[in-house]
Amino acid sequence: MRHVCDKKNWDHPSDGPHGKGWDAVKTEMFSVVSKIANIAAENKATLVVIDHSKEDTIETSTSTTQKVTFAMPGTARRIILPVPDHLWFLGYDEKSPNDALISYTTKRALFVSGTSNIEAGCRDPNVSVKIIRPLSQKNPYKQIVQALYGEPNNKEEQE
């Protein structure tokens, strides 16, 4: 936002005529995220976006549900969340995904797939795991890679 405002000599995006300020911010943000995603793809790297979480109350005509979601605001959310293949939630789990919302004394777990209570997901067709639990304190990275893709094939992949 600051970059666009400086470039356009505005104090705030609302200074742009007829909503064009916020449109310029959105366009710039999409452009940068696209460039980063392309660089990651060219280098066969995984783009990781880390965000805080928040609890949302989802009300329908028949029920009310608490759901842990990504905390990023609307425009960032609409631009960033469609990009990665993995959207994970690191939380706590004992018996069910709902425990991640209420019990912080249980073991750490990585939710690879979402539930009605947790916003998470994976578009990689090679991944079938839904929750990795309990998550290792010693070497969680190795545990996650093994759970998602099986044993490393060579010594270089193990390091």
MIMI-599285 format. One record per residue (C-alpha): residue number from 1; x, y, z. Coordinates in nm, 4 decimals. Example, Ala and Ser with C-alpha at 12.3 -4.5 7.8 and 13.67 -1.06 7.14 Angstrom:
BEGIN
 resi        u        v        w
    1   1.2300  -0.4500   0.7800
    2   1.3670  -0.1060   0.7140
***
This chain:
BEGIN
 resi        u        v        w
    1   0.0000   0.0000   0.0000
    2   0.2779   0.2395   0.0982
    3   0.4703   0.1649  -0.2223
    4   0.1676   0.2382  -0.4432
    5   0.0816   0.5567  -0.2534
    6   0.4400   0.6832  -0.2827
    7   0.4464   0.6012  -0.6545
    8   0.1148   0.7812  -0.7158
    9   0.1906   1.0659  -0.4729
   10  -0.1102   0.9825  -0.2531
   11  -0.1321   0.9877   0.1246
   12  -0.3773   0.6971   0.1241
   13  -0.5286   0.4689  -0.1437
   14  -0.8639   0.6386  -0.0898
   15  -0.7047   0.9502  -0.2463
   16  -0.7196   0.7722  -0.5843
   17  -1.0217   0.8765  -0.7910
   18  -1.3265   0.6473  -0.8039
   19  -1.1720   0.3567  -0.6075
   20  -0.8680   0.3395  -0.8341
   21  -0.6353   0.3685  -0.5333
   22  -0.7387   0.0387  -0.3799
   23  -0.7472  -0.1199  -0.7256
   24  -0.3841  -0.0090  -0.7771
   25  -0.2852  -0.1617  -0.4412
   26  -0.4570  -0.4886  -0.5327
   27  -0.2918  -0.4955  -0.8782
   28   0.0550  -0.4306  -0.7317
   29   0.0113  -0.6952  -0.4636
   30  -0.1072  -0.9549  -0.7167
   31   0.1883  -0.8709  -0.9426
   32   0.4421  -0.9213  -0.6635
   33   0.2855  -1.2451  -0.5358
   34   0.2775  -1.3791  -0.8935
   35   0.6467  -1.2973  -0.9435
   36   0.7411  -1.4699  -0.6179
   37   0.5337  -1.7775  -0.7069
   38   0.6960  -1.7945  -1.0524
   39   1.0467  -1.7654  -0.9054
   40   0.9666  -2.0465  -0.6605
   41   0.8295  -2.2663  -0.9420
   42   1.1322  -2.2012  -1.1665
   43   1.3621  -2.3082  -0.8820
   44   1.1481  -2.6116  -0.7915
   45   1.0946  -2.4572  -0.4494
   46   0.7857  -2.4503  -0.2356
   47   0.6410  -2.1094  -0.1609
   48   0.5582  -2.0851   0.2078
   49   0.3353  -1.8117   0.3448
   50   0.3102  -1.7879   0.7226
   51   0.0167  -1.6139   0.8847
   52  -0.1393  -1.5885   1.2259
   53  -0.4713  -1.7560   1.2845
   54  -0.7949  -1.6295   1.4260
   55  -1.1136  -1.7905   1.5454
   56  -1.4223  -1.7084   1.3428
   57  -1.7777  -1.7874   1.4370
   58  -1.9652  -1.9384   1.1439
   59  -2.3397  -1.9072   1.1908
   60  -2.5940  -2.0867   0.9756
   61  -2.9675  -2.1189   1.0187
   62  -2.9186  -2.4516   1.1998
   63  -2.5871  -2.4214   1.3882
   64  -2.2985  -2.2104   1.5112
   65  -1.9421  -2.3362   1.4623
   66  -1.6047  -2.2039   1.5744
   67  -1.3428  -2.2229   1.2987
   68  -0.9713  -2.1414   1.3010
   69  -0.8922  -1.9413   0.9857
   70  -0.6043  -1.7432   0.8408
   71  -0.5961  -1.3952   0.9953
   72  -0.4996  -1.1998   0.6832
   73  -0.7528  -0.9355   0.5770
   74  -0.9827  -0.9535   0.2747
   75  -0.7737  -0.8273  -0.0190
   76  -0.4578  -1.0111   0.0896
   77  -0.6639  -1.3219   0.1522
   78  -0.8242  -1.3166  -0.1946
   79  -0.4839  -1.2704  -0.3613
   80  -0.2578  -1.4963  -0.1533
   81  -0.4683  -1.7975  -0.0476
   82  -0.5324  -1.9262  -0.4029
   83  -0.1562  -1.9401  -0.4767
   84   0.0005  -2.2126  -0.2552
   85  -0.0555  -2.5849  -0.2970
   86  -0.0393  -2.6345   0.0798
   87  -0.2380  -2.4445   0.3421
   88  -0.1544  -2.5942   0.6810
   89  -0.2544  -2.5267   1.0379
   90  -0.0151  -2.5988   1.3245
   91  -0.2197  -2.6593   1.6350
   92  -0.2933  -2.9106   1.9047
   93  -0.4813  -3.2363   1.8742
   94  -0.5825  -3.5167   2.1043
   95  -0.8815  -3.7036   1.9652
   96  -1.0415  -3.4838   1.7062
   97  -0.9650  -3.1676   1.5069
   98  -1.2111  -2.9778   1.7250
   99  -0.9708  -3.0238   2.0209
  100  -0.7302  -2.7851   1.8477
  101  -0.9723  -2.5058   1.9333
  102  -1.0198  -2.5819   2.3002
  103  -0.7340  -2.7853   2.4454
  104  -0.3833  -2.6442   2.4519
  105  -0.2405  -2.9202   2.6719
  106  -0.2591  -3.1850   2.4004
  107   0.0174  -3.2773   2.1552
  108   0.1157  -3.0560   1.8626
  109  -0.0288  -3.1589   1.5280
  110  -0.0011  -3.0361   1.1705
  111  -0.3364  -3.0253   0.9925
  112  -0.2658  -3.0807   0.6215
  113  -0.6334  -3.1014   0.5287
  114  -0.9054  -2.8822   0.6655
  115  -1.2080  -2.9743   0.8702
  116  -1.5285  -2.7949   0.9597
  117  -1.3293  -2.6351   1.2441
  118  -0.9938  -2.5682   1.0754
  119  -0.9073  -2.3842   0.7542
  120  -0.6348  -2.5907   0.5872
  121  -0.5908  -2.7826   0.2668
  122  -0.3636  -2.9449   0.0134
  123  -0.3981  -2.9473  -0.3657
  124  -0.1072  -3.1888  -0.4180
  125  -0.2600  -3.5146  -0.5515
  126   0.0400  -3.7113  -0.4193
  127  -0.0447  -3.6253  -0.0582
  128  -0.3025  -3.8394   0.1194
  129  -0.2202  -3.7613   0.4834
  130  -0.4705  -3.5349   0.6614
  131  -0.3129  -3.4793   1.0055
  132   0.0429  -3.5394   1.1227
  133   0.0301  -3.6141   1.4944
  134   0.1937  -3.5946   1.7322
  135   0.4413  -3.3625   1.5668
  136   0.8004  -3.4404   1.6579
  137   0.9833  -3.1843   1.8681
  138   1.3217  -3.3242   1.7648
  139   1.2944  -3.3118   1.3858
  140   0.9508  -3.2006   1.2640
  141   1.0723  -3.1189   0.9111
  142   1.1916  -3.4742   0.8478
  143   0.8693  -3.6144   0.9952
  144   0.6552  -3.3897   0.7736
  145   0.8456  -3.4793   0.4534
  146   0.8257  -3.8507   0.5353
  147   0.4543  -3.8314   0.6144
  148   0.3748  -3.6389   0.2967
  149   0.6006  -3.8098   0.0447
  150   0.7421  -4.1253   0.2051
  151   1.1024  -4.2052   0.2906
  152   1.3757  -3.9930   0.1263
  153   1.5375  -4.1781  -0.1635
  154   1.8983  -4.0787  -0.1071
  155   2.1362  -3.9326   0.1499
  156   2.1175  -3.5830  -0.0049
  157   1.7373  -3.5733   0.0422
  158   1.7785  -3.6857   0.4038
  159   1.9904  -3.3803   0.4845
***
